[in-house]
Structures are given as C-alpha cells and as structure tokens.
Amino acid sequence: MLDIDARYAAANNTYPHVIHVGTFSKVLTPGLRVGWVAAPYPIIDKLVQAKQSADLHTSTLNQYIVYELTKDGFMDEHIKKLRVVYKERRDVMLDAMERYFPEECTWNRPEGGLFLMAYLPEQINSLELLERALERKVAFVPGTDFHIGGNDGIGANTIRLNYSNAKPDRIEAGIQRLGQVIKEYIKDTTKD
C-alpha cells in the first residue's frame, strides 16, 4: 500500500517533499544491487543526473530480473517465506546467545530485519575482539560504524550479528565460538 501511495503522490505532486526509497538487495539477492525511488518528477530528474554521473547505468539484466520477479506477485509469496526463515534463524541466534554469551552481555531482540546488536562489557573493544574471533573462524561487524562519533570510541563495545545468511546449525556453532572468545577476552582484561 505504501508503494502505491508514494507513486501516486510522486506522479501527482501531492506531497512534494515525500521521497520513498527501497532496495531489492535484502529481499531477492544482494548481488542484484537494484533499488527504486518514488518521488516528485523534479527530484527524480536530479537523482537521475546524480546517478548518471556516479555510475552511468544499473545493469539492464538485473533490472529485467527484478521486473520479471515482481510483475506477477512472486515477491509477496517470497517475502512470506523469508519471514519464516529469518524468524527461525533469529530465534536460533537469540537462544544460542542466552546459552553461550556471558551474563555481562545484552542484546536487542529484533522484530524483523537481518541483524541484531549485542552490547558487551565496557572494557571490550570490538575491533580487538574481532581479531580474536576471526582466529576461531567466526565474524561480526564491529559496532562503531553504527554509532555517531563511533571513531571516537562510541559503541566500541558493541557488535552487529547477521542471522540471515547462515543456516541454524552454523549460527549455533558460531555463537558458541563467539561466546567463548568473549569470555576469554573478559578474563584477559580483568586480570590484576
């Protein structure tokens, strides 16, 4: 419904300050790199100029693939299936974190999406933790990039975990290894 409203508003200049953007990367496949914009025509004209100067053209093949997959209602059913899969994987990750992460850690419980944020004890630097985690073949994205002023240490003790890309057994194993790495880091940084 929102898409229809945004297109109507854009085409009729009803809301000249409304811009609705989206991507197919998260719901189809990241490699397609196709997004969309619904906005008043003058804004679309400027966005087209900016895009042309940046990269000239989005892959025609990728645009045709998206068109074919969206024209007959495939996306509605596909998104329903994704929600089931992502919910299962999110729940596996949350359950594993309850079992394997130290009690000093907390995390959000997302209602959707692909990621969750974990908050580690203050003394943990997620960049240093990542080095240790990679040695155990487990990875995450350090949280500093998701905090304003993150380069100044804000969010240094946070990590973003993705549950969309791995099957439940791999999520379980990865969280178990990461939990062990965090426990060892805490032990190493609290020695007298």
FENGI-V36109 format. One record per run of one state. SS is the DSSP state (H for helix, E for strand, L for the rest). FROM is the first residue (numbers start at 1). TO is the last residue. Records with the same first field share a line. If there is no record, write none. Layout:
SS = FROM-TO, FROM-TO
This chain:
L = 1-1, 13-18, 24-29, 33-34, 40-40, 56-59, 71-73, 101-105, 108-114, 120-125, 136-140, 147-149, 153-157, 163-167, 190-192
H = 2-12, 30-32, 41-55, 60-70, 74-100, 126-135, 143-146, 150-152, 168-189
E = 19-23, 35-39, 106-107, 115-119, 141-142, 158-162
